[in-house]
Structures are given as C-alpha cells and as structure tokens.
Amino acid sequence: MARARLAADIIAERLDDQFPDLRIDLIGSTSLHGRALDATERPYEVRLRVAARADSAAVAAIIGDEVEALYTNGPAGGGGARKLVNEQVGIVSTLIDRSRVSTAVTIREWAGHAETV
C-alpha cells in the first residue's frame, strides 16, 4: 500500500499541472468507494490506475509514458503497465422547454390484452 501511494504521489506531481482532470485510483483499496473498505488498509494486492482527459491522443499518451517510467524511477514492486488511449464520447444532460415537446398516449388492445405506448 505504501509503494502504491508513493507511485500515485509521483504521478500526481509529474502530471497534475498538465491534466486538471487527472484521476488516480488504488485498485484494491480506493477504486470503488474512494476509500478502503478495510479500515486497516492492508489489501493483499493494490494496482495503480491513472486516467485523465486530453485534447489529443498524443497528449494522452504522456500519461502512459509516465506510468511506464515508474519501472525505473518509481517504487519497487511494479507489476506491469497497460498504455491505452481511448476516445471518450460525452453525454450531456439538458433541459428542453416544455412547450417544444409534444406528448401522446396510445392504448392498443388485442385478444384481451392492452398495451400502453
């Protein structure tokens, strides 16, 4: 756990200025609820996950390079890295003025069954 936190601190220090939405999870401890479920915080295995948004794939690749650099410039005990860049599709909730939406209810009946659409 201490090595994973040290690795997270190193990555945060190197990347925080470049990636304002940087997210670092300690999978096995903080990934699900933001804190360990085990109050003693002694999980048997912890994996570091680093993610952020970037304007291009080339800029996003910097994150993977920094994580990979932990092999030689980070705490001992790293167990592999996956440098993956994915395009993100965003969904935005919005409100539409009620007057611009038409509503209708249709009831269909057949052989004793009714269906509301």
C-alpha positions in Angstrom: 0.0 0.0 0.0 2.8 2.4 0.9 4.5 1.8 -2.5 1.2 2.3 -4.4 0.7 5.6 -2.6 4.2 6.7 -3.3 3.7 5.9 -7.0 0.4 7.8 -7.0 2.2 10.8 -5.4 5.0 10.7 -8.0 2.5 10.6 -10.9 0.3 13.3 -9.4 3.4 15.6 -9.0 4.5 15.0 -12.6 1.1 15.3 -14.3 -1.2 17.4 -12.2 -0.3 20.7 -14.0 -0.9 19.1 -17.5 -4.1 17.3 -16.7 -6.6 19.1 -14.5 -9.0 16.1 -14.6 -6.3 13.6 -13.5 -7.7 10.6 -11.7 -5.6 8.2 -9.7 -7.1 5.1 -8.2 -5.6 2.5 -6.0 -7.5 -0.6 -7.3 -7.9 -2.9 -4.4 -8.3 0.0 -1.9 -9.8 3.2 -3.3 -11.3 2.4 -6.7 -14.8 1.6 -5.7 -15.7 3.9 -2.8 -12.9 6.4 -2.7 -11.6 4.8 0.5 -10.7 1.4 1.7 -13.5 -0.8 2.9 -10.9 -2.5 5.3 -10.2 0.1 8.0 -6.7 -1.2 8.4 -6.0 -0.6 4.7 -4.0 -3.7 4.3 -5.2 -5.2 1.0 -3.3 -8.2 -0.3 -2.9 -6.6 -3.7 -3.1 -3.0 -5.0 -2.9 -1.8 -8.6 -2.4 1.8 -9.6 -4.8 3.2 -12.2 -4.2 6.6 -13.8 -6.6 8.3 -16.2 -7.3 11.8 -17.5 -8.8 13.7 -20.4 -6.6 15.2 -23.1 -7.2 17.2 -26.3 -5.4 14.6 -28.4 -4.2 11.0 -28.4 -0.6 12.2 -28.4 -1.1 14.3 -25.2 -3.0 11.4 -23.6 -0.1 9.0 -24.3 2.1 11.1 -21.9 0.2 9.5 -19.0 1.1 6.0 -20.1 4.7 7.0 -20.6 4.9 8.5 -17.0 3.3 5.3 -15.6 5.8 3.2 -17.5 8.6 5.3 -16.2 7.8 4.1 -12.7 9.6 0.9 -13.6 12.9 2.6 -13.3 12.1 5.8 -11.5 9.4 4.8 -9.0 9.0 2.5 -6.0 9.9 -1.2 -6.4 7.3 -3.8 -6.9 5.5 -2.6 -10.0 3.5 -5.4 -11.7 3.0 -4.3 -15.3 1.6 -1.4 -17.2 -1.0 -1.0 -19.9 -0.7 2.1 -22.0 -4.2 2.5 -23.6 -5.7 5.7 -25.1 -9.4 5.6 -25.8 -11.6 8.3 -27.4 -14.3 9.4 -25.0 -17.9 10.1 -26.0 -19.7 12.5 -23.7 -23.3 12.6 -22.8 -24.7 15.9 -21.6 -28.0 16.2 -19.7 -30.0 19.2 -20.7 -33.4 20.7 -20.3 -35.8 21.4 -23.1 -38.6 23.9 -22.8 -41.9 22.1 -22.1 -43.6 23.9 -25.0 -41.2 22.3 -27.5 -42.1 18.7 -26.5 -45.3 17.0 -27.7 -46.7 14.1 -25.7 -49.2 11.5 -26.5 -50.5 8.2 -25.1 -51.8 5.4 -27.3 -53.5 2.3 -25.9 -53.7 -0.7 -28.2 -55.9 -3.7 -27.4 -55.8 -7.2 -28.9 -57.2 -10.5 -27.8 -58.0 -9.3 -24.3 -54.6 -7.6 -23.7 -53.9 -3.9 -23.5 -50.6 -2.2 -24.2 -49.8 1.4 -23.4 -47.2 3.0 -25.7 
